Amino acid sequence: MTVFTTLPIERDAKTTEVTMRMLASIVLASATILSVAPATAQRHDPRFPFCIERLRSGRSSTIDCRFTSMDQCRMTASGLRARCFANPFWRGSRGSRRR
């Protein structure tokens, strides 16, 4: 009866290969996680009826909802890469909520 055993050299080579594969996987996963830009919450303040969206480089933008009139927003947006729009989450005045 012959018993096959793995030579110490072959075992070390397999251990090294597994270790290197795990290390490569960890590095790849870390690079993927770090390369993703963090998402920022865009909050529409429901107390104001108009918002401005300022466009930044790339695809990012910021939204600021603190304008009481469209004219006020447009004056702020003048000369900027920005647009004004009605706040979709505006609650309206307290009087308009009554039926």
N, C-alpha and C positions, 0 to 999 in steps of 0.2 A: 504494500500500500504506500502510495506516494502522497505526501502532503505538500501542497504548494503554499509557500509563504511569500509575501511581498518583501522584496529587499528593502532595507532601510533607505537606500538612495531613491527608489521609485516612490516610496511613501512620502519622502520629503518633497519630491518634485510635484506630487499630486497636491499636497498641502499648500505648497507655494502657489500652484496654479489657482486653487480655490481662493486663497487669500488675495491674490492679484485680481481675480474676477470680482470678488466682493468689494475691494478697494475701488476698482474702476466703476462699479455700479454706484457706490456711495458718492464718488466724485461727480458722476453724471447726474445723479439725483440732486445733489447740492447745487450744481451749476444751473439746472433747470429751475429750481425753486428760487434762487437768487436773481435769475434773469427776468422773472416775471415782475412787472411793475406793480406796486401795491395799489389796490383800488381805493379811491377816496369817495366818501359818501357825498352825494350832492343833495343838499337839503334845501327845500323850498320853504321859506318861512311863511306860514299861513296867515300872518298878521298883515302882510303887504300885498297889494294887488298886482304889482309888476316886478319883473326880474330882468337881470342882464346876464348874458352868457358871454364871458370873455374867452376868446380862442387863444390857445397857446401853441407853441411849436408842436408839430406832430399831430396827434389826434386828441390831445387832452384839452379840457376847457374847465372853467370854474363858473358856477352859477351863484349869483348873489341876489336875493330877493329882499330888498329893503327900500323899494321905491313906491311912493304914493300916487304917482302919475306917470303916464307914458312919456310925457315931455321931460320930466325930471330924469327918467332913465335914458332917453335919447341924448340929453345934454351931457350926461356922464359918459355915454358911449361914443360921443363925437370924437373922431380922430383915432379911435381904438379899433382893433379887430374884435368887434363885439356886436351883439344883436339884443334887442329888447323884445320881451314877449309877456303876455298875460300869465300870471301865476296860476297854474292849474289846481293848486291846493289852497287858494285864497278862500277864507271862510266868509268873507263879506262883512259888512257892518252888522252890529248886533240888531239893529232895527230891521234889516232885510231878512233876518232869519225867522221873524214872526210870520204866521199865516193868518 
